[in-house]
Amino acid sequence: WRIFGNAPNAYGAGTTGLIDSGGWKTRADLGMAYLAASHFAYGRSADGVLASADLKARLSASDALIHVQDLREVDVLSGADFADSEGGFAAAAYMLGANPGLYHIDTTSADNIHVRTLAEEISLTLHARALNPNWIAGQMRHGYAGAAGLADIVDNLFALAASSGQVSSAQFDMVADSYLYNEEVREFLGHANPQALQAII
């Protein structure tokens, strides 16, 4: 088998659901969740055949994960799907003794395609959006929802760190400096959405 995914009529790679539940301790736990959610094979004569051993064999022998992004409206920190799929794959491969390269390909402009490692894509997104003072100011104009948007960034960054291992401590320090140790932003969070402030902390 070469194509794997969820059971028929199911969705998600299981990784971020486990992170959100708090029911995990190690990266291997996240890898197991990915395997449990994704070990169904698809092909010409198959529609969700249970194929755990085949998926493990493919992951163990993998050299790279290539994720193609073709939507301008989203980035690697705008939702949990990236950590769920890319991070879940990385955690499962790592658990099985493999260390594949993780690549993120930006095809939002057919004439200007960019290939980056996942670590480079995370860094780019942090600096271009999540740590950008203009973007943060824009979030602050949206009150409660804008504060929730800042908390979502931290949630998604944490999920990528836990699952993929591609986020540095220095990057978390930069987020803390911009969201928590910036007095104006912290006051905004505390006033507009105290739950978002506590979630970030």
CORFENHU-V988337 format. One record per backbone hydrogen bond with DSSP energy under -0.5 kcal/mol. NH is the residue of the N-H (numbers start at 1). CO is the residue of the C=O. If there is no record, write none. Layout:
nh->(NH | NH)
co->(CO | CO)
This chain:
nh->(3 | 4 | 5 | 10 | 18 | 19 | 20 | 21 | 22 | 22 | 23 | 29 | 30 | 31 | 32 | 33 | 34 | 35 | 36 | 37 | 38 | 39 | 40 | 41 | 42 | 43 | 46 | 48 | 49 | 51 | 55 | 56 | 57 | 58 | 59 | 60 | 61 | 62 | 65 | 67 | 67 | 68 | 69 | 69 | 70 | 72 | 74 | 78 | 82 | 84 | 85 | 86 | 87 | 88 | 89 | 90 | 91 | 92 | 93 | 94 | 95 | 96 | 97 | 98 | 101 | 103 | 103 | 104 | 105 | 106 | 106 | 107 | 107 | 112 | 114 | 116 | 116 | 118 | 121 | 122 | 123 | 124 | 125 | 126 | 127 | 128 | 129 | 130 | 131 | 132 | 136 | 137 | 138 | 139 | 140 | 141 | 142 | 143 | 145 | 146 | 147 | 148 | 149 | 150 | 151 | 152 | 153 | 154 | 155 | 156 | 157 | 158 | 159 | 160 | 161 | 162 | 163 | 164 | 165 | 165 | 166 | 172 | 173 | 174 | 175 | 176 | 177 | 178 | 179 | 180 | 181 | 183 | 186 | 187 | 188 | 189 | 190 | 191 | 192 | 193 | 196 | 197 | 198 | 199 | 200 | 201)
co->(42 | 2 | 40 | 7 | 14 | 15 | 16 | 17 | 18 | 19 | 18 | 26 | 26 | 27 | 28 | 29 | 30 | 31 | 32 | 33 | 34 | 35 | 5 | 49 | 3 | 46 | 43 | 41 | 41 | 39 | 51 | 52 | 53 | 54 | 55 | 56 | 57 | 59 | 101 | 65 | 103 | 66 | 67 | 105 | 68 | 70 | 71 | 75 | 79 | 80 | 81 | 82 | 82 | 83 | 85 | 86 | 87 | 88 | 89 | 90 | 91 | 92 | 94 | 93 | 63 | 65 | 101 | 116 | 67 | 104 | 114 | 69 | 105 | 109 | 106 | 104 | 114 | 102 | 117 | 118 | 119 | 120 | 121 | 122 | 123 | 124 | 125 | 125 | 126 | 129 | 132 | 133 | 134 | 135 | 136 | 137 | 139 | 140 | 142 | 142 | 143 | 144 | 145 | 146 | 147 | 148 | 149 | 150 | 151 | 152 | 153 | 154 | 155 | 156 | 157 | 158 | 159 | 160 | 160 | 161 | 160 | 168 | 169 | 170 | 171 | 172 | 173 | 174 | 175 | 176 | 176 | 181 | 182 | 183 | 184 | 185 | 186 | 187 | 188 | 189 | 193 | 193 | 194 | 195 | 196 | 197)
